Amino acid sequence: FSLFSYNNGTVMSSCRELDSNRSALSAASAFAIATAGANEGTPTKEKYRRMSIASTGFPTDQRNGDKEFVIRRAATNRVLNVLRHWVSKHCPDFENNNELKCKVITFLEEVIHDPELLTQERKAAANIIRTLSQEEPGDNQISLEEVIRLAEGGKAEPFENLSALEIAEQLTLLDHLVFKVIPYEEFFGQGWMKNDKNEKTPYIMKTTKHFNDTSNLIATEILLCEDVVTRVAVIEKWVAVADICRCLHNYNAVLEITSSLNRSSVFRLKKTWLKVSKQTKAVIDKLQKLVSSEGRFKNLREALKNCDPPCVPYLGMYLTDLAFIEEGTPNYTEDSLVNFSKMRMISHIIREIRQFQQTAYKIDHQPKATEYLLDKSTVLDEESMYEASLRIEPKVSN
């Protein structure tokens, strides 16, 4: 919001009538006020100089009053703009801290009752209070807790009964719901690498667990197939799911699926891979190049740069970047000043993560597919997977 608007050089002030003391403001003083409000900062020396020249001949008390009025209006405008930005761009701060929320609302209510407040300032403060008081989230997307609750107790649909499109859409929905709730505070201080990481960064750890659970599910589905024909069909279907996820900009799922295919227990099945079609192998190569860590995830970064949200990036890439910055750059300069260059680099990464978190997918929840994806009852651990792989294709002695 702007406190003032101007058109063709004419200053348009608030519609609230100013009292008699302010009615004698010079045109230069009014211009200084308008410019201070528009620039969201305190008046410059040049503005004061123009105001002083134009107000020559007016009593000293009035000129000093004009300066104070300019400063008050500029300060009020700046405070309201900072609060508006904070509330709109960092709403989790207030969702997770009711005390902070109440204090800001109380402060704004006191501001509104200031008799000298301009109409647009009062309206801006009221809009911030209205935003803070809204209890409903900004989008109507189903929550992760609700998806898990609906999946509990239900009988999971078998893999063969679900289409690749259904699985890809619901996997994308789940990945986004897990990713979007990570609070930005967890990205500071490399908490995910500490011994107490589950306490310091619980949401990042949940994201990591979800990634591993999905990868284990895919590998288990392949290894539980009794005959080679069924096993090949399962591999080709999961590759189709990964390619659809790529089209949905769910790069996290692409990596979940390709990493499961590269597990030693699956990768070693030479007889099975000989039966996989050339087209499927070509798609696998394309997907693996996309999410490869080569060149610090060069291809994935390019894809993220060119895609429009909604999108689910691979979180591990950002965590690697943050760890690299934290380890390689000091918090303070040689002059014992805060290293703002480092803070800007961290801020840039978190801002990109937040951009992807805040744009929801318009995918309808399909309980049958999510029940399958969340069902861990048949998922094998790493050791059991390798034993199953050896039963399918025993080692050949030299």
KACORUR-V603431 format. One record per residue. PHI is phi in degrees with one decimal (NA if undefined). PSI is psi in radians with two decimals (999 if undefined). D_CENTER is the distance of its C-alpha to the mean C-alpha in Angstrom with 1 decimal. Layout:
<<PHI PSI D_CENTER> <PHI PSI D_CENTER>>
This chain:
<<NA 2.69 24.9> <-118.7 2.48 28.0> <-73.0 -0.48 31.0> <-137.8 2.73 33.4> <-129.8 2.63 33.8> <-137.3 2.52 36.6> <-137.3 2.21 38.3> <54.5 0.65 41.1> <82.0 -0.02 41.4> <-97.4 2.21 42.0> <-82.4 2.21 40.0> <-105.5 1.88 39.0> <-86.4 3.11 38.7> <-60.6 2.65 37.6> <-74.2 -0.22 39.8> <-68.7 2.33 40.6> <-68.9 2.27 44.1> <-81.0 2.64 44.5> <-74.1 3.01 47.3> <-62.1 -0.51 50.6> <-66.9 -0.52 49.7> <-95.6 -0.15 46.8> <-68.0 -0.34 48.6> <-91.8 0.19 50.4> <-60.0 2.39 47.4> <-72.5 2.85 48.1> <-60.9 -0.67 46.3> <-65.6 -0.67 45.0> <-64.1 -0.77 43.7> <-61.9 -0.68 41.9> <-64.8 -0.70 40.4> <-62.3 -0.71 39.2> <-62.9 -0.83 37.5> <-62.7 -0.75 35.8> <-66.6 -0.69 34.6> <-61.5 -0.73 33.4> <-68.4 -0.70 31.3> <-69.2 -0.59 29.9> <-88.3 -0.01 28.9> <54.6 0.70 27.2> <-151.3 3.06 29.4> <-76.4 2.66 32.8> <-61.7 2.54 35.8> <-84.8 2.95 37.0> <-61.3 -0.61 40.6> <-63.7 -0.69 41.4> <-65.1 -0.73 40.5> <-63.1 -0.66 42.7> <-63.4 -0.82 45.4> <-62.0 -0.72 45.5> <-64.1 -0.70 45.4> <-66.5 -0.74 48.3> <-63.3 -0.81 50.4> <-69.6 -0.44 50.0> <-97.2 0.22 50.7> <-59.8 2.35 54.0> <102.1 -0.30 56.7> <-86.3 2.67 54.6> <-58.1 2.61 55.3> <-59.7 -0.72 53.5> <-60.3 -0.67 52.0> <-70.1 -0.71 50.5> <-63.9 -0.73 48.9> <-64.6 -0.64 47.4> <-63.9 -0.67 46.1> <-60.7 -0.77 44.4> <-61.6 -0.81 42.6> <-61.7 -0.70 41.4> <-63.6 -0.74 40.3> <-60.1 -0.83 38.2> <-64.0 -0.76 36.6> <-62.2 -0.77 35.8> <-66.8 -0.74 34.3> <-63.8 -0.73 32.1> <-65.6 -0.77 31.0> <-60.9 -0.78 30.2> <-61.0 -0.74 28.2> <-67.2 -0.77 26.2> <-61.3 -0.78 25.5> <-65.4 -0.65 24.4> <-66.7 -0.70 22.1> <-62.8 -0.79 20.4> <-64.0 -0.73 20.1> <-61.2 -0.78 18.9> <-64.1 -0.76 16.0> <-61.0 -0.83 15.2> <-67.6 -0.69 15.4> <-79.8 -0.61 13.5> <-97.4 -0.34 10.5> <-132.9 0.88 10.4> <-59.9 -0.52 11.8> <-58.3 -0.47 11.1> <-57.0 -0.66 13.8> <-89.8 -0.52 16.2> <-67.0 -0.58 15.5> <-97.3 -0.04 16.1> <-138.9 1.57 19.0> <-66.4 -0.55 21.6> <-63.7 -0.80 24.0> <-60.2 -0.77 21.8> <-58.8 -0.79 21.2> <-66.2 -0.68 25.0> <-65.5 -0.72 25.9> <-66.9 -0.75 24.0> <-62.0 -0.77 25.5> <-60.6 -0.77 28.9> <-60.7 -0.78 28.6> <-67.2 -0.61 27.8> <-64.9 -0.65 30.6> <-66.0 -0.68 33.0> <-62.3 -0.76 31.9> <-59.9 -0.60 32.6> <-83.5 0.07 36.1> <-69.2 2.10 37.0> <-65.5 -0.35 40.0> <-89.6 -0.03 39.4> <-67.7 2.41 35.9> <-75.3 2.79 35.6> <-60.2 -0.78 34.8> <-69.0 -0.55 31.5> <-66.8 -0.75 30.4> <-63.8 -0.69 31.3> <-66.7 -0.71 29.4> <-64.0 -0.75 26.2> <-63.4 -0.69 26.5> <-65.1 -0.65 27.1> <-65.1 -0.67 24.0> <-66.1 -0.73 21.8> <-61.2 -0.74 23.8> <-62.4 -0.72 23.3> <-63.6 -0.75 19.5> <-66.5 -0.55 19.6> <-82.8 -0.21 22.2> <-69.5 2.26 20.4> <-96.2 -0.39 20.0> <-79.8 2.48 18.6> <-69.0 2.90 14.8> <-71.0 -0.36 13.8> <-126.8 2.89 14.0> <-100.1 0.33 16.8> <-67.2 2.47 15.1> <-63.0 2.58 16.9> <-87.6 2.76 15.6> <-62.5 -0.70 15.8> <-60.0 -0.70 18.7> <-68.4 -0.67 20.6> <-62.9 -0.78 20.3> <-65.0 -0.71 21.7> <-63.0 -0.72 24.3> <-68.6 -0.49 25.5> <-79.9 -0.37 25.8> <-69.1 2.31 28.0> <84.2 -0.25 31.7> <-81.8 2.69 31.3> <-89.4 2.11 33.1> <-67.7 2.40 30.9> <-71.6 2.42 31.9> <-65.7 2.67 33.3> <-56.7 -0.72 31.4> <-67.6 -0.33 34.1> <-85.2 -0.14 33.9> <-104.9 2.45 30.3> <-80.6 2.80 29.6> <-62.2 -0.63 27.2> <-66.3 -0.76 25.3> <-60.0 -0.79 25.0> <-65.4 -0.77 23.7> <-62.9 -0.75 21.2> <-65.8 -0.79 19.7> <-72.7 -0.56 19.6> <-65.9 -0.69 18.3> <-65.1 -0.75 15.4> <-60.0 -0.82 14.9> <-62.6 -0.80 15.2> <-59.8 -0.71 12.9> <-69.1 -0.71 10.0> <-63.6 -0.64 11.1> <-70.7 -0.71 11.3> <-73.0 -0.68 7.9> <-69.2 -0.39 6.0> <-90.8 0.05 8.4> <-70.7 2.05 8.0> <-72.0 2.52 8.6> <-66.8 -0.32 8.1> <-61.6 -0.47 11.9> <-72.3 -0.22 12.2> <-86.4 -0.02 11.4> <-96.2 2.49 14.6> <76.1 0.21 18.1> <53.9 0.70 17.7> <-59.9 -0.48 18.1> <-71.1 -0.14 17.6> <-107.0 0.03 20.8> <-89.6 2.90 22.9> <-64.3 -0.61 25.6> <-98.1 0.69 24.0> <-61.7 -0.56 20.5> <-67.9 -0.47 20.5> <-86.7 -0.67 21.0> <-78.8 -0.69 18.8> <-132.0 1.12 15.7> <-62.7 -0.61 16.4> <-75.2 -0.63 13.0> <-65.5 -0.68 12.7> <-67.4 -0.61 16.3> <-64.9 -0.66 15.9> <-64.2 -0.75 13.5> <-63.4 -0.74 16.3> <-64.2 -0.72 18.9> <-62.1 -0.71 17.6> <-60.6 -0.85 17.6> <-66.6 -0.69 21.2> <-62.5 -0.74 22.4> <-66.5 -0.74 21.6> <-63.2 -0.71 23.2> <-64.6 -0.69 26.2> <-60.9 -0.77 26.5> <-65.2 -0.81 26.9> <-63.4 -0.71 29.4> <-62.3 -0.76 31.3> <-58.5 -0.66 31.6> <-71.4 -0.77 33.2> <-77.2 -0.31 35.5> <-84.7 -0.10 36.9> <-72.6 2.29 38.4> <-77.2 -0.70 42.2> <-113.0 2.77 43.2> <-66.9 -0.59 42.0> <-64.1 -0.81 41.8> <-64.6 -0.69 39.3> <-63.3 -0.76 37.3> <-62.6 -0.74 37.1> <-62.5 -0.68 36.0> <-66.6 -0.76 33.2> <-60.4 -0.81 32.0> <-66.4 -0.59 32.2> <-69.1 -0.72 30.3> <-66.8 -0.59 27.4> <-65.8 -0.67 27.3> <-63.6 -0.70 27.3> <-60.2 -0.78 24.3> <-62.0 -0.69 22.5> <-68.6 -0.63 23.5> <-67.1 -0.71 22.3> <-61.6 -0.63 18.8> <-60.8 -0.75 18.9> <-65.7 -0.51 19.8> <-85.0 0.05 16.9> <64.5 0.50 14.5> <-98.4 1.43 14.0> <-75.4 -0.36 14.8> <-63.7 -0.77 14.2> <-68.1 -0.61 17.0> <-58.1 -0.74 19.1> <-73.6 -0.60 19.1> <-58.3 -0.77 19.8> <-76.6 -0.80 22.9> <-65.8 -0.60 24.2> <-68.4 -0.60 24.1> <-68.8 -0.59 26.1> <-71.2 -0.42 28.6> <-92.4 0.01 29.0> <-61.4 2.54 29.9> <-58.6 -0.64 33.5> <-66.8 -0.47 34.7> <-96.9 -0.74 33.6> <-63.2 -0.52 34.2> <-76.4 -0.13 37.7> <-78.2 1.35 38.9> <-63.6 -0.71 40.9> <-64.5 -0.62 43.0> <-69.2 -0.79 39.9> <-67.5 -0.45 38.2> <-65.0 -0.47 41.5> <-86.9 -0.25 41.3> <-70.4 2.39 37.8> <-65.5 2.73 38.1> <-64.7 -0.63 37.6> <-62.0 -0.74 35.1> <-65.0 -0.73 32.8> <-64.1 -0.63 33.3> <-65.6 -0.69 32.4> <-65.0 -0.73 29.1> <-59.9 -0.79 28.4> <-60.0 -0.74 29.2> <-63.7 -0.74 26.9> <-69.1 -0.67 23.9> <-67.4 -0.62 24.7> <-66.6 -0.63 25.0> <-62.7 -0.75 21.6> <-104.5 0.24 19.8> <-64.6 2.52 22.5> <-80.4 -0.02 21.7> <-60.9 2.38 24.6> <64.1 0.62 24.0> <56.0 0.87 20.8> <58.8 0.78 19.2> <-55.7 -0.85 20.7> <-68.7 -0.68 20.6> <-66.2 -0.70 17.1> <-62.3 -0.70 15.9> <-65.2 -0.70 18.1> <-64.5 -0.74 16.9> <-65.4 -0.64 13.2> <-64.6 -0.61 14.7> <-96.1 -0.07 16.8> <-99.3 2.62 14.7> <-98.4 2.40 13.3> <-59.2 2.70 10.3> <-73.4 2.63 10.3> <-159.1 2.56 9.8> <-118.4 1.78 9.4> <-77.1 2.98 9.9> <-84.3 1.97 12.2> <-62.7 -0.58 10.7> <-57.0 -0.55 14.2> <-63.7 -0.79 14.2> <-68.5 -0.66 11.7> <-64.4 -0.63 13.5> <-64.2 -0.74 16.7> <-61.6 -0.80 15.8> <-64.7 -0.70 15.0> <-65.0 -0.68 18.3> <-63.1 -0.75 20.2> <-67.4 -0.78 19.4> <-62.4 -0.73 20.2> <-76.7 -0.61 23.4> <-95.3 -0.14 24.6> <-130.7 2.25 24.1> <-73.4 2.72 25.7> <-74.5 -0.42 24.3> <-127.5 2.60 27.4> <-79.3 3.13 29.6> <-64.5 -0.40 33.3> <-90.6 0.23 34.1> <63.9 0.52 32.2> <-103.4 2.69 29.6> <-60.5 2.30 25.8> <-81.0 1.55 24.5> <-68.5 -0.42 22.1> <-62.3 -0.74 21.8> <-65.5 -0.75 20.1> <-62.9 -0.64 17.8> <-66.2 -0.69 16.8> <-63.1 -0.77 16.1> <-64.5 -0.75 13.8> <-60.7 -0.69 12.1> <-62.3 -0.74 11.7> <-66.9 -0.80 10.0> <-65.4 -0.63 7.5> <-63.2 -0.67 7.1> <-67.4 -0.73 6.7> <-61.0 -0.80 4.0> <-62.1 -0.62 2.2> <-60.5 -0.75 4.5> <-74.4 -0.51 4.4> <-68.3 -0.60 2.9> <-86.3 -0.16 5.2> <-104.0 1.97 7.9> <-86.0 2.66 10.2> <-81.4 2.49 13.1> <-96.2 1.17 16.5> <-117.8 2.22 18.1> <-75.5 2.44 20.8> <-72.0 2.22 21.2> <-114.5 1.79 24.3> <-55.6 -0.68 25.5> <-59.8 -0.75 27.9> <-72.1 -0.71 25.4> <-69.1 -0.58 22.9> <-61.5 -0.70 26.0> <-65.8 -0.79 26.9> <-68.6 -0.47 23.6> <-96.2 -0.12 23.4> <-78.0 2.04 27.1> <-107.7 0.15 27.9> <-65.6 -0.53 31.6> <-107.6 0.04 32.8> <-73.0 2.32 30.4> <-90.3 2.66 32.4> <-82.7 3.08 31.7> <-59.6 -0.76 32.0> <-66.9 -0.73 35.7> <-66.9 -0.59 36.5> <-62.7 -0.76 34.8> <-68.4 -0.62 36.9> <-63.8 -0.73 40.0> <-63.8 -0.67 39.3> <-64.5 -0.68 38.9> <-68.6 -0.56 42.3> <-68.3 -0.64 43.9> <-69.5 -0.83 42.8> <-136.3 1.62 43.9> <-61.1 2.69 46.0> <-64.4 2.46 46.3> <-100.2 2.14 49.1> <-74.4 2.53 51.5> <-73.0 999 52.7>>
